[in-house]
Amino acid sequence: MSGEVSGGLTRPIGVFDSGVGGLSILQALHAELPVEDFIYIADSGHAPYGERDAAHVLERSRAITNYLRQNRHIQLLVVACNTATALAINTLRRENPGFDIVGVEPALKPAAAMTRTGRVGVMATRGTLTSSRFQALLDTVNIQAEFICQPCDGLAEAIEQSVHSDNTTKLIALCEQYTGAIGQFGHESGQIDTLVLGCTHYPFVQDYLHDLVGQTIQFISTGEPVARQTRRLLQSANDGLRENRLGQITMGTTGQVAHLNTAAEQWLHWQGNVESLLI
């Protein structure tokens, strides 16, 4: 992936998260829309969102949205954070009429369709699980399956820290703690056969989770559905998906530049200069 700043010939797609977890969404977006330019912002200087109050998350989401629209002239915004989607996206859409904003949310509907035992585990931040948006989503599907929802305090932050330090032992311990709290996994009656990864950070520890619950358990995350929805919106807006060019990716952070740089190189094989931002 190229990290050079776009030459200004195209309007980029804005993507933001509280940290590096949204890189899993960016990865899916770039794969689906390789000709588009992207700008990714990690709000690491004000993270973690999942364990902060709703007012903090809304204030940060507003600030980043305004920055991306006014300073980077984005054509569309992807809120690549489950907590920000749950707590802020309705307000962002109301305050930005006529502008497309795509959010992420735990993939409960696909999980309900996929489970064969009728029991689904959901791992997410406490902020996501306690939000009214998540509860409304849960109400639409809980007659189709039983959902066991587990708040995973500290897991997203530990994944952030793993970029610069070897905290594998801590990560595995947290994954073991939370999968154990959800219940018994398997394909027999009463067991959980499907696990929803309800935070954009969690796909980066998917290997650990599979080792704990079994390789045959179905995992569902949100990157690909978000990418497909973004493509549909661009096409419906007749924005003319461009051919014969490779889109460029720009990255910025409100936290430590080296942190995002290392994560992007490690997980996306991206090389470039991360911008330090004051937002």
N, C-alpha and C positions, 0 to 999 in steps of 0.2 A: 504494500500500500504506500502510496506517495504521501509525504507529509508537507509538501510545499504549499505555501499560501496560494489560493486560487487567484488567477489573473484578473478576476472581476468580470469575465465574460458571461458567467452564469450566476444565478442566485442560489446560494447553498441551502441545504436542509439543516436546520438547527436541531441538535440533540443535547439533552443535559440530564445529569444525574447528580446525586449528592456526592458521588465519588467515582470509583473506577468500575463499579458494577454495570453501568450502562454501556460499557464496551461490548458486552455480550449482545446488546440490541444493535449497536453500531455495526458489529460484525455481520449480523443478519441483514441489516439494511444495505450495506455495501455489496453483499453477495447478490441481493435481489435487484439492486439499482446501481450497477457498477459505473454507469456513465454520469451519475449525479455527484456533485460536490457536497461535502458535509463539513460542518463545524461542530465539534464536540466540546462541551464544557463540563468539567468535573468541579462541583462546588465543595471541594474537600476542606476548604477553610471554614465551612459552616456545617460540617457533617458530624455525626450521622443523623439523617432525617428521621429514620425509623424509631428513634428513641427520644425525639424532641416533640414539643407541643405543636398543635395544628397551626397556631399563629406564626410560629417561626418558619414552618415549612411553606406556608402561603406567602409570607413576606419574601423569602428567598426565591420562590418560583416566579413571583411577579417581577422581581428585580432582574432575573436572568432572562425572562421572556422579553421584557422591555429592552434590555441590552441587545439581545439577538435581533429583534425587529428594527430597532433604531440605528444600531451601529454596524450590524452585519447584514441587514436587509435580506433576511431569510425568506424563502418562499413557503415554508411549512415548518412546524415545530413538532418534534417527538419528545414527549416527556418520558425519558427512559428510566423512570424510577417508580416503583409501585406505590411507595408512600406519598410522593408528590402527586401522582395521579389520583390517589384516593382522597387526599386532603385539599388539593388545589385546582384540579383541572376544570371543574365546573365553573369556578370563579374566573379562571383564565379564559375560558371560552366566552363567558358572558362579557368580559372586559375587552375581548378582541373579536368583535362580530365580523363575520365574513372571512376570517382567517382560519385555516385548517390546523387543528392541534390534535395529534394522535397520542393517546396514553397507553399505558400498560396496566394490566390487572391480572391477578391469578387466573389461570386458565381452567376455571371450574366447569364451564360448559363442555369443552372437549373432554375433560376428565370424566364427566358423567356419562358421556357417550362411549368412552373407551373401557370403563371398568366392567369386569365380568362378575366380580364378587359383590359389587354394590357398595364397597367401602373405599374411600379415597382419603389419603393424607394430604394436608396442606401445610407447607412450611413457609412462613412469611414473617415480616417484622410486626412488632406489637402495634405500631402506628397504622399499618395496613389492616390488620385483623379487627381493630376496634373502630375503624372508620365506618360512617354510615353508608358510604358507597359500597364497601365490601359486604356489609350486612344486607344491603339491597340485592347485590349480586347473588349472595348465598341463598336468599329467600326464593330466588327464581329457579334454583336447581336442587334444593335440598329434598324435594320429593322424588327426585330421580336417583339419588344415591345418598349415602351417609358420609358426611365430610368431617374429618377429625382435624381441627385447626390447631396448629402448634406455633405460638410465638417463639421466635429464635433470638432472644436477646443476646447481643454481642457477636453473633455469627458474621454479619456483614462487616462489622468493624474489624474482626479477626482476619477476614479475607483481604480487606484493605491493607492491614499490617503485613500480611504475608508477602506483599510485593517486595519489601526490603528486608524482611527477616524470616528466618526459618522457624516458623511456629507451627510446623506440621502436627506436632503432638497436641497442641491446643486445638487446632482445627478439627482433628479427628475426634478429640474428646467432646467438643461441642456437637459435632455431627452425631456422635454416638448418643449423647445425652438427649438430643431432640428427636431423633428417629426412635429411640427407645421409649420416649414419652408418648409418641403417637400410637404405638401398639404393635401388634404382630403382623409382619408382612408375609404374603404368600398368595397362593391361588386357590386355597380351600375356602369353604363357607366361613364367613366371619373374619377373614383375613383381609388385609389391605393390599390391593394389587396395583394401585396407581398412586404416584406421588407428584403433587403439584409443587413446582419450585416457584414460590410466589414472591421472590425478590430477584432483581437482575444480577445480584452478586452470586447467587447460589449455583448457577451452572458451572462456575469455576471450581467448585468442590464436588462436582457430580461424580467423579471417579471414587472419591471417598464414600459418598452416599451409597453408590451401587455396591461397593464392597460390604457395607453394613447391612443393607436390606435385601441384597440378592440381585444378580444380573438380569433376572427375568422380570423384575418389577418395572412397570412403565413409568417413565419420567416425562413430565410435560412442563415446558417453559414457554416464554412468550415472544421470543425473538422473531421467529418465522411468521407468525400471524400478524405481528406489528409491521413487518416489512411488506407483507402482501397488502395490508390495508393502506400503507403509505403509497405503494405503487398505484392502487386503485384511485386514490385521491388525486394523484398527479395526472393520471390519465383522464379522469373525469373533468379536471380543470383544463384539459387540453394544453398542458404545459409542454407537450412535445418532448417525450423522452429522447434524449440525444443519442445518436449512434456514433460509432467510430471514434470514441474518445474514452479515456479512463478518468473517472472523476477523481478529484483531489480531496484530501482530508486534512483539515486544520484542527488543532487541539489547543485548548486553554484550560487553566485551572486557577481557582482562588486559593489553592493550597500550595504544596510543594511541587515545583516543576518536575524535579527528578522522580517523584512518586508516580505521576501520570506517565511520564516518559518511559519509565521502566515497565509499568503495567502494559502500556500499549505495545511496546516492543516484545514483551514476553508472551502476551496473549493474542495479539493481532499481527505480529511481525511488522509493525509500523515503525518507520524511522523518520524522524523529523525533529523540529524544534517546537516544544510546547511553549505557549505564551503564558506569562504570568498576568493575571487579570485582577483588577480591583473593581468589583461589582457590588 
